[in-house]
Amino acid sequence: MQSQQYIAPASLAPLTLAVKANGGSVKVEKQVGTDWVVSDSFAQDGAWRLDLGYSQTRFTPSGGAVFEHYS
């Protein structure tokens, strides 16, 4: 599982995000121009199917959280 920030390339394919919160959270952000906008934050263990649209997506864990992403 990843404990460092990850930026996924732009893709129309759905993605599954698995989170092990460990008391922290994983923030999901979308790139809008040169800015990043928070679209979701996950603070509990689980897996979610995300339809992210065609722009880069940044995943940032904090507070001990780790994650995996699957296409």
C-alpha positions as CSV (number, residue, x, y, z in Angstrom):
1,M,0.0,0.0,0.0
2,Q,1.1,3.5,-0.7
3,S,1.9,6.0,2.0
4,Q,3.2,8.8,-0.3
5,Q,1.2,11.2,-2.5
6,Y,0.4,9.9,-6.0
7,I,-0.8,11.7,-9.1
8,A,-2.8,9.6,-11.5
9,P,-2.7,10.6,-15.2
10,A,-5.9,11.8,-16.9
11,S,-8.1,8.9,-17.8
12,L,-11.8,8.2,-18.4
13,A,-11.5,4.7,-16.9
14,P,-13.1,4.1,-13.5
15,L,-10.7,3.5,-10.6
16,T,-11.0,1.5,-7.4
17,L,-9.5,3.1,-4.3
18,A,-8.7,0.9,-1.3
19,V,-7.9,2.7,2.0
20,K,-6.5,1.5,5.3
21,A,-7.1,4.6,7.4
22,N,-5.0,3.8,10.5
23,G,-6.5,6.9,12.2
24,G,-5.7,9.2,9.2
25,S,-7.3,9.9,5.9
26,V,-6.7,10.0,2.1
27,K,-7.7,13.1,0.3
28,V,-8.7,12.9,-3.4
29,E,-8.2,16.1,-5.5
30,K,-8.8,17.0,-9.1
31,Q,-6.6,19.3,-11.1
32,V,-8.5,22.4,-12.4
33,G,-6.1,24.5,-14.4
34,T,-3.1,25.0,-12.1
35,D,-5.1,24.5,-8.9
36,W,-6.1,21.3,-7.0
37,V,-9.7,21.0,-5.8
38,V,-10.7,18.4,-3.1
39,S,-13.3,16.1,-4.4
40,D,-13.4,13.4,-1.7
41,S,-11.8,12.5,1.6
42,F,-11.8,9.0,3.1
43,A,-11.1,8.4,6.8
44,Q,-12.3,4.9,7.2
45,D,-11.1,1.5,6.0
46,G,-12.8,0.4,2.8
47,A,-12.8,0.3,-1.0
48,W,-14.7,2.7,-3.4
49,R,-15.2,2.8,-7.1
50,L,-14.4,6.3,-8.4
51,D,-15.4,7.8,-11.8
52,L,-12.9,10.6,-12.0
53,G,-13.4,12.2,-15.4
54,Y,-10.6,13.3,-17.7
55,S,-8.2,15.3,-15.6
56,Q,-5.3,14.5,-13.4
57,T,-6.2,13.2,-9.9
58,R,-4.0,13.5,-6.8
59,F,-4.2,11.1,-3.8
60,T,-2.7,12.4,-0.6
61,P,-2.6,10.2,2.5
62,S,-2.1,11.8,6.0
63,G,-2.0,10.7,9.6
64,G,-0.9,7.2,9.0
65,A,-3.3,6.3,6.2
66,V,-2.2,4.2,3.3
67,F,-4.0,3.3,0.0
68,E,-4.0,1.3,-3.2
69,H,-5.6,2.1,-6.5
70,Y,-6.7,-0.3,-9.2
71,S,-7.8,0.4,-12.7
